[in-house]
Amino acid sequence: MAPIILITFAGRRNRMEILTNYVQAALAAGIIDEWHVWDFTRSEEDRVWVSENFGPARFMHPDTPYVSAGQVTPMAPFRMDAGIAADLHLALLPKNDPDNFYEFVIGGWDNQLSAVRKMPRVELATFARDHVPRMADFSTPGILSPSLPNSVVMSIDRNGHPVLTANGMKIGPIADVDVSSGADVMVRGGWGADLEILNVNDKIRRYIGPRNEKYPYHHTYAYYSKYANRFSDAIFLKCDDDIVYMNLDRLGDFINFRRDNPTPFLVSANVVNNGVCAHWQQRSGSLPIEVGHFEMPPGGLNGSLWESGKRANALHDYFLQTPDKRLPLHQPFIEVKERVSINFISWLGQDLKHFGFRRLGDEKALAVDMPRLLNRPVAIYSDFIVSHLSFGPQEAELHVDRLVSAYSDLMREQLAA
């Protein structure tokens, strides 16, 4: 059976905690198989929360500082299968030396050399190394493979010294390093090299994107496009981090519809607080005019709902008051030619061959450019409804705290049923 993979761009803690409960329930029920949480956080507080709550890191952009990967003891080595072409960095944090760490660089200097340095732990968050002398270096030409998993093993010999092996090549022991009490292990890539830890296969895994790009999301699509063969049989779901309601009873139906209907390039959930969906909800008789008039946004872009927190408040309040939490459309699915906000969408892994776009806005590329190029529609599936908290322009007038509280109560009620 094709794996069902959910992707979320994380993460604002005050928005994402509700979604987390729904997704964990979907994982526990076997409705989805994997949750790939892409860390595009902008604040240090959110970054810490994501790193502490969303599984081990599977993928790291080159500008990612060290992340925890495990530990090594005299009885148990540290093992890792690394996808990286050069500049793999391992940090050993000895239990018997709380102030310093040892950095092992594997395949540095254009995959020609490997080296060891000793540094204070404050340097774990930095990248500059010109000021740090090497304790030892080794000629290791071609030690890392750009195309195959790199087998990395860190062990401790009987004298308490670390011994590093990469693809069968031994580096060490390093007699000047004492890790006889064991050590924590951290890893990162470096100098332009992404790092993928291939043996991390937890249901919830973290993918760490670049830190300083305003619109970094194309990196996600580039990753899946690069490994299209690996994911060719998968069914992908992608949702915003501020999805605050999800009808789990209909999520399986949504996935089955996606599987059984390959013609649409994208299939969208029926989304509360989405301009195109709101228009069709009203046109189908599910949204009375007393809630507001929801026009079709010109070309599907922006529109009066997108820019108005007051209109979003009214729409959320109406949905929260509906007894069955449904806003059905007049037919099971509707094909649209307008640009649809991609708050909760699905695509097929077999279409990843079309995802090689770079630095384009992901919504325009996915909802407009590629469907038009391939002459394939975008469909809205009526029976699976989710609620999307807000668009940026709505924030000033949106009753965020009140709505988050109401949706939290609804989530607990739904998951307890």
C-alpha positions, 0 to 999 in steps of 0.5 A: 500500500502506498505510504500516506505522508503529511507535510507541514511547514512549522511552526507557530506553537500557539497555532500548531498545538491543535493540529498536533493532536489531530495528526497524532490521532490520525497516526495512531489510527493508521490513517496516515503513515508519516508526518514530515515537519519542516522547521521553518520557524522564525523565532527561537522560542518556536524553534526550541518547541519544534525541536523538542516536540517533533521527532528526531531530525531526518534532514538538515539544511547546511546552515543548521547548527548541531542537532542531537543524534544519540550517544556513544558509550564503551558498551554501545557505539553510535551508528548513522547512515548519512546522506551527504557528499562532503563535510559531515560534522560529528560533535562528541560531548564527553560526559566527563568534560561539561565545558568542551566538545570534540569536532570530527570533520569527515570528508572536509576540504572537498572530500579530501581530508578529515580532522579533529578539533577541540572547542568550548561548547559555546562553539556548537552554535557557530560555524567559523573555524579558522581560529581553531587549530586541528588536533589531528588530520587525516588524508581521506580522499573520496571517503564520502559517497555522494550517491550511497548511504555513508555508514558512520560508526563512532565507538570507544576503545578499551582505553577510553579513546574514540574510534571513528569509522566511515565507509570502512575507513578507520579514523583514530583512535585519538589518544588525546581524547578521553570519552571513557565515561561516554559522550553525547553525539551531535551532527550537522552538515557544513559548507554547502552540504545538506545532511540526511540521516537515512536511518531516522524513520520515525513516524514523526520526523523533523526536516530543518530548512534554512533560517534566514530566507523570507520564502524558503518553502521551495526547498521542501519541494526541491527535496521531494523532487530530488528523491522522486523515485523514493516517493513515487508510490506515496500519496502526499498531504500538505497542510498549514500549521494553523489548521485548527479543525480536521474531520478525521472521520472523513480523512480516509475518504479524502485520501481514497478519493485522491488515490482513485482520481489521478486526473486532478493535479491537486485535490483540496480539502473543503476549507473553512476560511479559504476564499475559493472554498467559501464562495463555493460553500455559499453558492452550494447553500451551506453559508447563509448570506447573513454570515457575509457575502463571499465572492469568487476572488479575482482569479482565486487570489486574495479577495474580501475574506482574505483581507478581513479579520471581521469576515473571518471571525463571522465565518469561524463563529458560524462554523463552530456553531454548526451542529454537524461541522459540515459545509457541503458543496452541491456535488461530491467534488468541484473542479476549479480553474482559479488559484486556490489557497493551499491550506490543505491539499494532496498530490500524488508521488508520481507527479513529483517529476513536475516539482523541480521549480526553484524559488517560485511561490509554491502556491502559484506554482502548485495551484496555477502554473503546473495545472495550466501547463499539464492541462489538469484541474484542481479539485475541491473534495466536499466531504472532508472539511478542515478549518484554517485559522488565518491569513496574514492580513486578517490578523489585526482584527481576528479574535485569535485567542478566543477562536483558538480556545474554541477550536481547542475545546472542539478538538478535545470533544472530537478526539474523545468521542 
